[in-house]
Amino acid sequence: MSAMNETVCVTGGSGFIGSWLVRLLLDRGYTVHATVQNLQDDAETKHLEALEGAPERLRLFQLNLLDPASIVAALRGATGVFHLASPCIVDRVHDPEAQLLEPAVKGTLNVLRAAHDGGARRVVVTSSISAIMPSPGWPTDVVKDENCWTDLEHCRENGIWYPASKTMAEKQAWDFAKENGLDLVVVNPGTVMGPIIPPSINASMLMLLRLLQGCTEHYEDFYMGSVHVKDVALAHILLYENPSASGRHLCVESIIHFSDFASKVAELYPEYNVPKFPKDTQPGLLRAQYPSKKLINLGLQFVPIEQIIKDAVESLKSKGHIS
């Protein structure tokens, strides 16, 4: 089936990655069902409706991850599903179960069940680097890759709930796919940055914004490397369109410490008050160039870190988030 005759669904279509994915799918000729939390909220819909091809081939649906009926409605007629919708709260977690765990885990299973029952030929799930680390038990002399999983017990003991939610959701997804014969592939992006399509900014871009404003937090449990938002969207499409793709797919330009990233930001933008950090801000994390071998072998050429930073900072400036 060619893209011109194919309908796919993108949950979380109004978000940072989701908006880019909807844009690229429309560019390729797909008809797209994109889900938002509130159809009456212009901040969720207007930027999607303004995309090229949207008037002809974009339909918006209101979705509640804990309401299976709303999911079934959005997926109806879709031969492929991209599941991005999941809460991303790195701090200020007051009720882990309600804020993160239930919508991430139960929501993912609800989407997979609807995709299976609706006959979708492939599902691409957006997991995270946070399902790979923190992983203190991983050998210190081995570069982290798709075989590495976040240590859930470590997360529970230390109240690190976002990685716990992403890890639990991904593991449940694999179990469901195996039990039900669902064709599933997974993307594990790092810190996603670049040009902003929605009116709001995501947690990763907020991380950069705080750094530019002088914040000294170095996100020990959340950082493993950056990646351009367009590359993440392209990775989803590559995995959907390549039948040979299987398993998890690490999606970062390189594996570096937050200190390396901050130093590069300071070098490119000396006019900002970017703090200096100790050299090794992510204990036990081995640096690596071109670690996302599976995606590179599928043809993805990653935007280099300098361009990621430039595109991200210039977008923050043009959108008025920083002067």
C-alpha positions in Angstrom: 0.0 0.0 0.0 1.5 3.4 -0.9 1.4 6.3 1.4 -1.0 8.1 -0.9 -3.7 5.5 -0.1 -2.8 4.8 3.6 -4.2 6.1 6.8 -2.1 6.2 10.0 -2.9 7.4 13.5 -0.6 9.5 15.6 -1.5 9.6 19.3 -0.2 12.7 21.0 -0.1 14.5 17.6 -0.1 18.0 19.1 3.1 17.6 21.0 6.7 18.5 20.1 7.6 15.2 18.4 4.0 14.4 17.4 3.7 17.7 15.5 6.8 17.0 13.5 5.7 13.4 12.8 2.3 14.6 11.6 4.1 17.2 9.4 6.4 14.6 7.8 3.7 12.0 7.3 1.5 14.6 5.5 4.5 15.5 3.4 4.8 11.9 2.4 1.2 11.7 1.3 -0.3 9.8 4.3 -3.8 10.5 5.6 -3.3 11.2 9.3 -5.6 10.8 12.3 -3.9 12.9 15.0 -5.1 12.8 18.6 -5.2 15.7 21.0 -6.4 16.0 24.6 -8.9 18.8 23.9 -10.4 19.6 20.5 -11.6 23.0 21.8 -8.0 24.1 22.8 -6.5 26.2 19.9 -3.1 25.6 21.4 -3.5 21.9 20.6 -5.1 22.2 17.2 -4.2 25.4 15.2 -0.6 24.5 14.6 -1.6 21.1 13.2 -4.4 22.5 11.0 -1.9 25.0 9.5 0.4 22.2 8.3 0.7 21.7 4.5 -1.7 19.0 3.4 -3.8 19.2 6.6 -7.0 20.5 5.1 -7.1 17.5 2.8 -5.6 14.7 4.8 -5.6 15.5 8.5 -8.4 14.5 10.9 -8.1 15.5 14.6 -9.6 13.3 17.4 -10.0 14.0 21.1 -8.4 11.1 23.0 -8.3 10.0 26.6 -5.7 7.2 27.2 -7.9 5.7 29.9 -11.1 5.7 27.7 -10.8 2.8 25.2 -13.8 4.1 23.2 -12.0 7.4 22.3 -8.9 5.3 21.2 -11.0 3.0 19.0 -12.6 6.0 17.3 -9.2 7.6 16.5 -7.7 4.4 15.2 -10.6 3.4 13.1 -9.4 2.9 9.5 -5.7 3.3 10.3 -3.4 0.6 9.0 -0.5 1.9 11.1 -0.3 3.4 14.6 2.3 5.7 16.1 1.8 5.8 19.9 3.4 9.0 21.3 0.8 10.1 23.9 2.2 9.7 27.4 2.6 12.1 30.3 6.1 13.6 30.6 6.6 15.0 34.1 10.3 15.0 35.2 9.7 16.9 38.4 6.8 17.9 40.7 5.4 14.4 40.8 2.9 14.4 43.7 0.9 11.3 42.7 3.1 8.9 40.6 0.2 6.5 40.0 -2.3 9.0 38.7 0.1 11.4 37.1 2.5 9.0 35.3 2.1 5.3 35.8 -1.5 4.6 35.1 -1.8 6.8 31.9 1.6 5.5 30.6 1.1 1.8 31.2 -2.7 1.3 31.0 -2.9 3.9 28.2 -0.3 2.1 26.1 -2.1 -1.2 26.6 -5.4 0.4 25.6 -3.8 1.7 22.4 -2.2 -1.6 21.5 -5.4 -3.5 22.2 -7.3 -1.1 19.8 -4.6 -1.4 17.2 -4.6 -5.2 17.4 -8.4 -5.4 17.3 -8.6 -2.9 14.4 -6.1 -4.9 12.3 -3.2 -2.4 12.2 -0.3 -3.9 10.4 2.4 -2.3 12.5 2.6 -0.2 15.7 5.5 2.2 16.5 5.7 3.1 20.2 7.7 6.1 21.4 9.5 5.0 24.5 12.5 6.9 25.8 16.1 6.9 26.8 14.5 6.9 30.3 13.7 3.2 29.7 17.4 2.6 29.3 18.7 4.6 32.2 19.1 5.0 35.2 20.7 1.5 35.1 23.4 1.4 37.8 23.8 -2.3 37.4 25.0 -2.0 33.8 28.7 -2.9 33.4 30.8 0.3 33.7 33.1 -0.7 30.7 30.2 -1.3 28.3 28.5 1.4 26.2 24.7 1.4 26.9 22.6 0.2 24.0 19.2 -1.3 23.3 20.0 -4.3 25.6 20.1 -2.0 28.6 17.0 -1.4 30.7 16.2 1.0 33.5 16.4 -0.4 37.0 12.8 -0.2 38.3 13.7 -1.0 41.8 16.3 1.8 41.8 13.6 4.2 40.4 11.1 3.2 43.1 13.7 3.5 45.9 14.8 7.0 44.7 11.4 8.4 43.6 12.4 8.7 40.0 9.0 8.2 38.5 9.2 9.3 34.8 11.8 6.6 33.9 9.7 4.1 35.8 6.6 5.0 33.8 8.4 4.7 30.5 10.1 1.4 31.4 6.9 -0.2 32.7 4.9 1.0 29.7 7.5 -0.4 27.2 7.9 -3.7 29.0 4.1 -4.1 29.0 4.0 -3.3 25.3 6.5 -6.0 24.5 4.6 -8.5 26.6 1.3 -7.6 24.9 2.8 -7.8 21.4 4.3 -11.2 22.0 1.1 -12.6 23.5 -1.1 -11.3 20.7 1.2 -11.5 17.6 1.2 -7.7 17.2 3.9 -6.2 14.9 5.6 -3.8 17.3 8.8 -1.6 17.0 10.0 0.9 19.5 11.9 4.2 19.4 14.0 5.2 22.4 14.9 8.9 21.9 17.2 10.9 24.0 16.8 14.6 24.9 14.8 15.8 21.9 15.5 19.4 20.7 15.1 21.6 17.6 12.6 23.8 15.9 9.3 24.1 17.8 6.0 23.7 16.0 3.5 23.9 18.9 3.0 27.1 20.9 4.4 25.4 24.1 7.7 23.8 24.8 8.4 20.2 25.9 10.5 19.0 28.9 13.7 18.6 26.8 13.5 22.1 25.4 12.7 23.4 28.9 16.0 21.7 30.0 17.9 23.8 27.4 16.0 26.9 28.4 16.9 26.5 32.0 20.5 25.9 31.1 20.6 29.2 29.1 19.1 30.9 32.1 21.9 29.6 34.4 20.3 26.6 36.0 22.9 24.3 37.5 20.8 21.1 37.5 22.4 18.4 35.4 19.6 15.8 35.2 21.7 12.8 36.3 18.9 10.3 35.8 17.4 11.6 32.6 20.3 12.6 30.3 22.2 10.3 27.9 22.5 12.5 24.7 20.6 14.8 22.5 18.8 14.3 19.2 17.1 16.6 16.6 13.3 16.4 16.7 13.2 16.0 13.0 15.4 12.9 13.3 13.1 11.4 15.9 10.1 11.9 13.6 12.1 10.4 10.7 13.1 7.4 12.8 9.4 6.7 13.5 8.7 6.7 9.7 11.7 4.6 8.9 10.7 2.0 11.4 7.1 1.9 10.1 8.1 1.7 6.5 10.9 -0.9 6.8 9.5 -4.4 7.3 12.9 -5.7 8.4 13.0 -3.3 11.4 12.5 -5.0 14.7 13.0 -4.4 18.4 14.1 -1.3 20.3 16.0 1.5 18.6 18.2 3.9 20.5 17.8 7.3 19.0 20.6 9.8 20.0 23.2 11.7 18.0 25.9 10.6 20.4 26.1 9.4 24.0 27.6 12.3 26.0 27.4 13.8 29.5 25.3 16.8 30.3 28.6 18.6 31.0 29.6 18.0 27.4 26.3 19.4 26.1 26.5 22.5 28.4 30.1 23.2 27.3 29.0 23.1 23.6 26.0 25.4 24.3 28.4 27.8 26.1 30.8 27.7 23.2 28.1 28.4 20.6 26.3 31.0 22.7 28.8 32.8 24.9 26.3 35.7 25.5 24.3 33.5 27.8 25.1 32.7 31.4 25.7 28.9 30.9 27.1 27.3 34.0 30.2 25.0 34.0 29.8 21.5 35.3 32.2 18.8 36.5 33.4 16.7 33.5 31.4 13.6 34.4 27.8 14.5 35.3 26.3 11.1 34.5 28.0 8.5 36.7 28.8 5.3 34.9 27.9 6.6 31.4 30.4 5.8 28.7 30.6 8.4 25.9 30.1 7.1 22.4 29.9 8.5 18.8 27.2 7.1 16.5 25.7 4.7 19.1 22.3 4.4 17.3 23.6 1.8 14.9 20.3 0.2 14.1 18.7 3.5 12.9 21.9 4.4 11.0 21.8 1.1 9.2 18.2 1.9 8.1 19.6 5.1 6.5 19.1 7.8 9.2 21.8 10.4 9.1 21.8 12.2 12.5 22.0 16.0 12.6 25.2 16.9 14.5 25.1 18.3 18.0 26.1 21.8 17.0 23.2 22.1 14.6 20.8 20.6 17.2 21.8 23.3 19.6 21.6 26.1 17.0 18.2 25.0 15.7 16.9 24.7 19.3 18.2 28.0 20.6 17.1 30.0 17.5 13.6 28.5 17.8 13.4 29.4 21.5 14.4 32.9 20.5 12.0 33.2 17.6 9.1 31.9 19.7 9.9 34.4 22.5 10.9 32.0 25.2 14.2 33.7 25.6 15.6 37.0 24.5 
